[in-house]
Amino acid sequence: MTAAGLMILTAVVFVPSVNSDFVRWDDPDYVIDNKLLRDGPGLRKIWNPREKENQQYYPLVFTTYWLEYQAWGADARGYHVTNLVLHATNVVLVFALLLRCGFALPVAAGAAAVFALHPTQVPSVLWVAQRKNTLSTVFYLAAFLLYLRHRRQGSWPAYGGCLLAFGAALLSKTQTVTLPLSLLAADWMLQAVGRLRRASLAPLAARILPLLVIGLFAVRNTAAVERERGPRQPPTTPAQRPLIAANAAWFYAGTFVAPVRLVPIYPLWNVVPTDPRWWLGLAAWPAALWAVLRTRRRLGPAPLWGLAHFFIALTPVLGLMPFNYLQFSLVADHYLYLPCIGGGLVLAVLLFRLAAGPTASSRRRSAVSAVGIVLLSGCAVQSYLETRHWRDTEAFFRRTLARNPDCFPANLNLGNWYRRQGRWTEALPLYRGAARLRPDSMQSFSSMVDAVARVEGVDRAVDACSERLRQAPGFYRAHMERAQYLTRLGRTEEAKRDYEAVLRLAPQNSISWDDARRKLEGFQFRPRQR
């Protein structure tokens, strides 16, 4: 009954997802425009780690997209229903895992409810591209349950199933690589409370080592794919990385405790090692660890495991290793999906102790129960409200810009959204913002000039190109754009000079260089040789 109640509660809170659209932030590449989803050969390419057409090598995730595309094409509703079903499944698995660990029913149900309803879970459920989270966690939790069965019953088939489930989790998202460490922490906790038989280090290491080998292989493969597929993380120095990791960990802890002012894409931090404020986050960690060690007996094994799991699960996304999302932001709410299991456990255990302690009065129990209900109700209401900001592309980027106005992808992509609808007046200031934020971006500059021409006229587009060339004479895209608009105005000789400039400045045989050469040939003009 409790598991069914958790699933119903999850469905009620996230029901707006069913009628949500795709968000033009990874969703087009993963589903809408992904040609690999359309036929059998595409499915084979999805499983080829060296296939250049793969967006990422998470073949189980893209196989689910492939199956859905065969069933209902690019209808977003089906993909959202699948995400919601996967999330509800994870809620039940978290509940089952905590019961299997021996926690009381209120603790298991409370922690599972936090996992289900926490506002930071909204991106993982509402964002089709984050199928990576919901699917990988199904396998992650299955591996956890199978490991516990193996430890309790000595069942080696269960251990084999654990290895297979862990491999499937890694084929869905590499962040699950932290499972072996969380298993070790859980094993210690359960031994400490007498729920698992004692085991020496050698047998435990023999069980964990194969998981570590599988995980390291997956990390290596993912790192290779990330290098090949897209732009890398902005350059960071050895001094910056520990500062980023330390401050990101505090950010995630604070966001879990107080999930307010959530942003679909957070501002990109400017980490300056000479700024002492960044060192405060790093310096605070020894003090925090000392405080935990001092109070470890009072806390007990269960909260310690919850804390350990929370931060262990975050380790791959703290910025110590580069991955593509870090070029836009160093933190994101969807990275809290797995850590919420540990955070929810800590919260549920502490509240249960307050309510069920030997000195707890009925009044205290009622008060603590009321606090728990208020917290869960607040999470449910906020999550329900947060779903509005993920219902479609416009809502997503408008929310981002409301709280992060200098977000380059939000300015560019919302401008593109308005352009597709012919709303050029609304697109123009967004393209101007994108061009201001990344003046070297040819895409944002070309889009901005196009919008200027449509809203303010071709002459103003020519002026915008000239202004950019005064600021950066070597920016050949401005020559290319100005030449096209000069041609429309009948100023052919000036256009020829701009095309010649493109031939001098652009990389030879690049798209712009070839286009300029063809334009000059169209003028019956022989291009000058370099």
WOJO-V262927 format. One line per field, one symbol per residue. ss: DSSP state (a for helix, b for strand, c for the rest). psi: psi as a letter, one per 40 degrees, with the letter a starting at -180 (. if undefined). burial: + if it has 9 or more other ideal C-beta (glycine too) atoms within 8 Angstrom, else -. A space follows every 10 residues. Layout:
ss = ???
psi = ???
burial = ???
This chain:
ss = caaaaaaaaa aaacaaaaac ccccccaaaa aaccaaacca aaaaaacccc ccccccccaa aaaaaaaaaa aacccaaaaa aaaaaaaaaa aaaaaaaaaa ccccaaaaaa aaaaaaacaa aaaaaacaaa aaaaaaaaaa aaaaaaaaaa aaaccaaaaa aaaaaaaaaa cccaaaaaaa aaaaaaaaaa aacccccccc aaaaaaaaaa aaaaaaaaaa aaaaaaaaac cccccccaaa aaaaaaaaaa aaaaaaaccc cccccccccc cccccaaaaa aaaaaaaaaa aaaacaaaac aaaaaaaaaa aaaaaaaccc cccaaaaccc ccaaaaccaa aaaaaaaaaa aaaaaacccc caaaaaaaaa aaaaaaaaaa aaaaaaaaaa ccaaaaaaaa aaaccccaaa aaaaaaaaaa cccaaaaaaa aaaaaaaccc caaaaaaaaa aaaaaacaaa aaaaaaaaaa accccaaaaa aaaaaaaacc caaaaaaaaa aaaaaccccc aaaaaaaaaa aacccccccc
psi = dddddddddd dddeddddei iihggddddd cdeheeeeid ddddddehee hdehdiggdd dddddddddd debfhddddd dddddddddd dddddddddd eeiidddddd ddddddehde edddddhdef dddddddddd dddddddddd ddefhddddd dddddddddd edhedeeedd dddddddddd ddefeiiihi dddddddddd dddddddddd ddddddddda iiiihiiddd dddddddddd dddddddggi fihdhiihig hhdehddddd dddedddddd ddddeddddi dddddddddd dddedeeeed iiiddeedie iideeedddd dddddddddd dddddeideh iddddddddd dddddddddd ddddddddee didddddddd ddegdfhddd dddddddddd eegddddddd dddddddgee hddddddddd dddddeiddd dddddddddd dgdegddddd ddddddddee gddddddddd dddddihhei dddddddddd ddefhhiii.
burial = --+--++-++ +-++-+++-+ -+++++++-+ +--+-++--- -++-++---- ---+---+++ ++++++-++- -----+++++ ++++-+++++ +++++++++- +-+--+++++ ++++++++++ ++++++++++ ++++++++++ ++++++++++ +------++- +++-++++++ ++++++++++ -+++++++++ +-+--+--+- ---+--++-- ++-+++-++- +++-++--+- -++--+---+ ++++++++++ +++-++--+- -+++++---- +-+----++- ++-++----- -+-------- ++++++++++ +++++++++- --++-+-+++ ++++++++++ ++++++++++ ++-++----+ ---++--++- ++--++--++ -+++-++-++ +++-++++++ +--+--++++ +++++++++- ---+--++-+ +++++-+-+- +--+++++++ +++-+--+-+ ++-+++-++- -+--++++++ +++++++-+- -+-+++-+++ +++--+---- -++++++-++ +-+---+---
